[in-house]
Each structure stands twice: as structure tokens, then as C-alpha cells.
Amino acid sequence: MIQESIGFIGGGRVVRILLHGWKEAGALPERITVSDPNRAALDHLAGEFPGVRVVQDGNALAAGQDLVFLAVHPPDAGKVLGEIAPSLKPDAIVVSLMPKLTIAQLSGMLGGFGRIVRMIPNAPSMVMCGYNPVAFPREMATGERRKVETLLEPLGRYFEVPEGDLEAYAVISAMGPTYLWFQFYELEKIAVSFGLSPEKAAEAVRKMAEGAVQTMMWSGLTPEQVMDTIPVRPLGEDEAAIKEVYRKRLPALFQKLKG
């Protein structure tokens, strides 16, 4: 169990994902402070995580902890970070959960503070199946890195990457579930309309998805061979259009994040 105190600047979806993951793993830190201007969001967190201290518009308090997580929208970062800079402890570690803003840019917004780590969080972290890339500043000591790693270990897999790769992971692994979940849930509904119970429909879709990924990973086949293992492709005529949506939307999103 980590001994350092934790502060969150922002109390939205990503914070709930991390808290839920730590709770599921039995590794929820004992001293957590969450600040957000939205009272309803804070009440929601307090109801689900009674031991977490929530403070409306209490950024200075959250920023005064040992490890400070930045969970704000990038357009709001300049104003928020400028306000919290005086509250940071000299030996604190700041962990940014935001895409787009580099360590150098964040440091500038924080008045030159340099102990900054960047992470792209992944929603499956809430069930300890996360895939969380992390970029550390080159000069950060091993012991300091270990404080962050101790927090990430219960959430699933974490791995160090060059900072320049983080936006690619944001588009592919962080946002990736949104490209698939609506299709899985629609398949469940269709399976129920065919006469399967909701439980059997959910299991059929889950097992199909798990097996499809495992076939990609472990069959030793090329992509073309994998996709040729099933003779009937009901959506075959639509595949080109679906691919075009990916090719149109995702590179544009990536360039926006990199810009």
C-alpha cells in the first residue's frame, strides 16, 4: 500500500476509473483528496468511495499532496496549473493524465516545476485490466519512479514509452474501446432478439471477443488468413466503408492531439 498522499485536480470519469481499479485490487490509497468545481461529480465519488476526501473548488488543497494527478481538460490546463503552482511541494510528483500537453509545456505552466510524469489512462484499469503507457522525465530517480509504478501496478499493465508516442496510445488504446463497445452491446441486443437470454447473449459476445483477439495473437496466421477462417462475412460489403471511417477520423484526431 502506498504511503504517500494523493491529490486529484479534477474529479471526472478518469478519476473514477483509477479509484475503482485501486478499490477492486484492494489497493486504494488511504489519503486521497479530490477537487472539482462540480458538486454532483464529487458527491458521486464520495458515495462510491467513502474514504476519499472531496473538496469543491479545492485545487490548492489537492495540489498540496505528495503525488498530484492532473485530470482536467487540456484547454483548461493553463489557468488551472498556474493557480496550483504555488501549492505544490518541492518534492511532489505531478502525474498528468492529459494528452496533447508535453512535459515541457506542463512545466512552463507550473512555473518551471519539473517533477512531471505523463500517463495515458485506459478504462479497463477499473477492472485491473488496464494498458497504461507512461513517460517519465529522464532525470527522475529510480526511487521516485517507483512511487508512481506502485500506484499503476494494481491497475493492469503499465509500460514506459517515449513521450512522443503517448498521443498514438491515446487514440488507439485509450479511446479504442469506444470504437468497439457499442458494437458489442448491439450484438447482445440482437442475440436476445433471436431468443437467447440476456445472460447467454452477454457470454456469447464476450467469449467471441476474447477468442477473436486470441486468434489474432496466437494463431500464427497473417491478418488475411485470420479473416479468411470464417467463410461467411455478413458485413463484407460494408467493411470498406467502416475502414474509411477509421482512416478519416482517427488520423485527424491524432494530428489534433499532436498539434
Buried (B, 14 or more C-beta within 10 A) or exposed (E): EBEBBBBBBBBBEBBBBBBBBBBBBEBBBEBBBBBBEEEEBBEBBBEEBEEBBBBBEBBBBBBBBBBBBBBBEBEEBEEBBEEBBEBBBEEBBBBBBBBBBBBEBBBBBBEEBEBBBBBBBBBBBBBBEBBBBBBBBEEBEEEBBEBBBBBBEBBBBBEEBEBEEBBBBBBBBBBBEEBEEEEBEEBBEEBBEEEBEEEEBBBBBEEEBEEEEEEEEEEEEEEEEBEEEEEEEEEEEEEEEEEEEEEEEBEEBBEEBBE
